[in-house]
Amino acid sequence: MLSSTLIFFFFFYKKGSQLTFIADYARKYSTNNDSYDISQLWNNTDTIYLSHLTSSYDIASADLSYKKVFKDYSSFQVGAKFTMTQMNSHNDYQGLYHDAWKELPDFKYSLKYHEYIWAAYAEYQKDIDKLSLAAGLRMENTKTENKETKTDKHYFNLYPHLSIRYSFDEMKRWMVMAQYARQIERPAFDALNPN
């Protein structure tokens, strides 16, 4: 497993504003060799399989944002983000047949899945005494490729959100909040992998 992260902050102290850049990269490579030996005692037969699995995952992202803070306890933030995911997996199966190893193409599979996400976002926040308001919008352009089946998908979505919060005390220990948000949830990697 290889992983690296770069974080850069620049603060505008007099104005309370902030420029942020975050980039990270992770790579995971794994290989797995398994042997299966199945014995059936009632008909005195044995079945022996070998499998060889190799998988590699590459995930990279970069996020650049600027937050402007105003004197009236409000702020405005804009940013852009890019995320890349590349997953390559290959599995070979062999069976022992009359003392010779034979390829089993019905169990063999390959997966080459690549996903690219470009996003831009903006959010405005405002505090009025004990009342806090936040409204924002995320625009997302996604491209996915399955190189094994030669299928590509390309789609664009908008994700707005609105939040209203009222605090009953200055420490904000007691509060009531109403929120609306359109969100997306993507499957975990173990859900994408045929294993």
C-alpha positions in Angstrom: 0.0 0.0 0.0 1.4 3.4 -1.1 -0.2 6.6 0.1 0.7 10.3 0.0 -1.0 13.6 0.9 -0.2 17.2 0.2 -2.0 20.0 2.2 -1.5 23.7 1.6 -3.2 26.5 3.5 -2.9 30.2 3.0 -4.7 32.5 5.6 -5.6 36.1 5.0 -5.4 37.0 8.7 -6.7 40.5 8.4 -9.8 39.4 6.5 -10.2 35.9 8.0 -10.3 34.3 4.6 -8.5 31.1 3.6 -7.1 29.4 0.4 -6.8 25.7 0.7 -5.3 23.0 -1.6 -5.5 19.3 -0.7 -4.2 16.5 -2.9 -3.8 12.8 -2.1 -2.9 9.6 -3.9 -3.2 5.9 -2.8 -2.2 2.7 -4.6 -2.9 -0.8 -3.4 -1.7 -3.9 -5.2 -2.4 -7.4 -4.1 -2.0 -10.9 -5.4 -3.6 -14.0 -4.0 -3.0 -17.7 -4.8 -5.6 -20.2 -3.5 -5.8 -24.0 -3.8 -9.2 -25.8 -3.4 -9.3 -29.6 -2.7 -12.8 -31.1 -2.6 -13.2 -34.7 -1.6 -16.4 -36.7 -2.1 -16.3 -39.8 0.1 -19.5 -41.4 -1.2 -18.2 -41.8 -4.8 -14.5 -41.6 -4.0 -13.7 -38.6 -6.3 -11.5 -35.5 -5.8 -11.7 -32.1 -7.3 -8.7 -29.8 -7.2 -8.7 -26.1 -8.3 -6.1 -23.4 -8.4 -6.8 -19.7 -8.6 -4.5 -16.7 -9.1 -5.9 -13.3 -8.4 -4.1 -9.9 -9.0 -5.7 -6.6 -8.2 -4.5 -3.0 -8.3 -6.3 0.1 -7.1 -5.3 3.7 -7.8 -7.2 6.6 -6.2 -6.2 10.2 -6.6 -8.0 13.5 -5.7 -7.3 17.2 -5.7 -9.4 19.9 -4.1 -8.8 23.7 -4.4 -11.1 26.1 -2.5 -11.3 29.7 -1.4 -13.3 30.9 1.6 -14.1 34.6 1.9 -15.2 35.8 5.4 -17.1 39.0 5.7 -17.5 41.4 8.7 -21.2 40.7 9.1 -20.6 37.1 10.3 -21.1 35.6 6.9 -18.9 33.7 4.5 -18.8 32.5 0.9 -16.8 29.5 -0.3 -16.1 28.3 -3.8 -14.0 25.3 -4.9 -13.2 22.7 -7.5 -12.4 19.0 -7.0 -11.2 16.1 -9.2 -11.2 12.5 -8.2 -9.8 9.5 -10.2 -10.4 5.9 -9.4 -8.8 3.1 -11.4 -9.5 -0.6 -10.5 -7.9 -3.5 -12.4 -8.5 -7.0 -11.4 -7.7 -10.3 -13.1 -8.4 -13.9 -11.9 -7.3 -17.2 -13.5 -8.6 -20.6 -12.6 -7.2 -24.0 -13.3 -8.4 -27.5 -12.5 -6.5 -30.8 -12.2 -7.8 -33.3 -14.8 -6.1 -36.6 -15.3 -2.9 -35.4 -13.6 -2.7 -32.3 -15.9 -3.7 -28.7 -15.1 -6.4 -27.4 -17.4 -7.5 -23.8 -17.8 -11.2 -23.1 -16.7 -12.3 -20.2 -18.9 -15.9 -20.2 -17.3 -14.5 -19.1 -14.0 -11.9 -16.6 -15.3 -12.7 -12.9 -15.2 -11.1 -9.5 -15.7 -12.2 -6.1 -14.5 -10.9 -2.8 -15.7 -13.0 -0.1 -14.2 -12.1 3.6 -14.3 -14.0 6.5 -12.9 -13.3 10.3 -13.2 -15.3 12.9 -11.3 -15.0 16.7 -11.9 -16.9 18.9 -9.4 -17.4 22.6 -8.6 -19.1 23.8 -5.5 -20.2 27.0 -3.8 -21.7 27.7 -0.3 -22.9 30.8 1.5 -23.2 30.9 5.3 -24.8 33.6 7.4 -25.2 34.0 11.2 -27.9 36.3 12.6 -27.8 36.2 16.4 -28.8 32.6 17.3 -29.9 31.8 13.7 -27.5 30.2 11.2 -28.2 29.8 7.5 -26.2 27.8 4.9 -27.0 27.2 1.3 -24.9 25.6 -1.4 -24.7 23.9 -4.7 -22.4 21.2 -6.1 -22.1 20.5 -9.8 -20.7 17.2 -10.8 -19.6 15.7 -14.1 -18.8 12.0 -14.0 -17.3 9.6 -16.6 -17.0 5.9 -16.0 -15.3 3.3 -18.2 -15.5 -0.5 -18.2 -12.7 -1.4 -20.5 -13.6 -5.1 -20.5 -17.1 -4.6 -21.8 -16.2 -1.5 -23.7 -19.0 0.5 -22.1 -18.7 4.2 -21.1 -21.1 6.3 -19.1 -21.1 10.1 -18.9 -23.5 12.1 -16.7 -23.9 15.5 -15.1 -25.8 16.2 -11.8 -26.6 19.1 -9.5 -26.7 18.7 -5.7 -28.2 21.6 -3.8 -28.4 21.9 0.0 -30.0 24.2 2.5 -29.7 24.3 6.3 -31.4 26.4 8.9 -30.3 26.1 12.6 -31.4 27.9 15.7 -29.4 27.7 18.9 -31.0 28.2 22.3 -27.8 29.1 24.1 -24.5 30.8 23.2 -22.5 27.6 23.5 -24.8 25.9 20.9 -25.4 22.9 23.2 -29.2 23.0 22.5 -30.4 23.7 19.0 -33.0 22.7 16.4 -32.1 22.3 12.7 -34.0 21.8 9.4 -32.0 20.6 6.4 -32.6 19.7 2.8 -29.9 18.1 0.7 -29.6 16.1 -2.5 -26.7 13.6 -2.1 -25.1 10.8 -3.9 -23.6 7.6 -2.4 -21.2 5.4 -4.4 -20.6 1.7 -3.7 -17.5 0.7 -1.8 -14.7 -1.1 -3.6 -15.6 -4.5 -2.3 -19.1 -4.1 -3.8 -17.5 -3.3 -7.3 -15.1 -6.2 -7.2 -16.7 -9.5 -8.4 -15.2 -11.3 -5.4 
